Amino acid sequence: MIRIELNGQPREIPDGSSITDLLAIDGADRRQVAVVVNELVIRPDDRSAHILRKGDQVDVLVFAGGG
């Protein structure tokens, strides 16, 4: 297990987890979120290859519509 910061809160995840893994663990709809790791936006096509590391700061931003 490693510790990351997810949306400002400490979170432990399995070592070797990708962003795709994190989104599955968290139950997020992968199509409607933006993911930022250490202030770098990660493209949806790159999420499965991006392995999270101890201490990473991850923000998952949900798109909301309205008017």
C-alpha positions as semicolon CSV with decimal commas, in nm:
position;residue;x (nm);y (nm);z (nm)
1;M;0,000;0,000;0,000
2;I;0,108;0,357;-0,068
3;R;-0,033;0,684;0,056
4;I;-0,143;0,953;-0,185
5;E;-0,351;1,266;-0,142
6;L;-0,684;1,243;-0,323
7;N;-0,880;1,569;-0,347
8;G;-0,697;1,701;-0,043
9;Q;-0,750;1,392;0,173
10;P;-0,497;1,117;0,255
11;R;-0,578;0,787;0,087
12;E;-0,406;0,449;0,082
13;I;-0,411;0,252;-0,241
14;P;-0,235;-0,064;-0,357
15;D;0,123;-0,012;-0,475
16;G;0,139;-0,012;-0,855
17;S;-0,210;0,135;-0,903
18;S;-0,277;0,333;-1,216
19;I;-0,516;0,624;-1,244
20;T;-0,765;0,388;-1,407
21;D;-0,734;0,159;-1,103
22;L;-0,789;0,453;-0,867
23;L;-1,101;0,562;-1,053
24;A;-1,239;0,208;-1,033
25;I;-1,164;0,190;-0,660
26;D;-1,327;0,528;-0,607
27;G;-1,628;0,443;-0,825
28;A;-1,587;0,751;-1,047
29;D;-1,738;0,760;-1,394
30;R;-1,417;0,772;-1,598
31;R;-1,583;0,946;-1,892
32;Q;-1,696;1,250;-1,696
33;V;-1,391;1,342;-1,491
34;A;-1,063;1,524;-1,536
35;V;-0,761;1,395;-1,345
36;V;-0,471;1,611;-1,229
37;V;-0,161;1,454;-1,072
38;N;0,091;1,689;-0,913
39;E;-0,058;1,981;-1,112
40;L;-0,032;1,795;-1,445
41;V;-0,351;1,708;-1,634
42;I;-0,349;1,341;-1,735
43;R;-0,523;1,270;-2,065
44;P;-0,785;0,992;-2,060
45;D;-0,576;0,785;-2,305
46;D;-0,279;0,796;-2,064
47;R;-0,460;0,702;-1,741
48;S;-0,401;0,327;-1,753
49;A;-0,026;0,376;-1,811
50;H;0,018;0,643;-1,539
51;I;0,124;0,458;-1,222
52;L;0,070;0,652;-0,902
53;R;0,356;0,694;-0,658
54;K;0,382;0,754;-0,286
55;G;0,303;1,116;-0,204
56;D;0,131;1,200;-0,534
57;Q;-0,132;1,471;-0,510
58;V;-0,430;1,365;-0,718
59;D;-0,737;1,573;-0,794
60;V;-1,037;1,415;-0,964
61;L;-1,261;1,686;-1,102
62;V;-1,620;1,603;-1,194
63;F;-1,783;1,788;-1,480
64;A;-2,116;1,937;-1,387
65;G;-2,368;2,087;-1,621
66;G;-2,646;2,322;-1,546
67;G;-2,782;2,654;-1,621
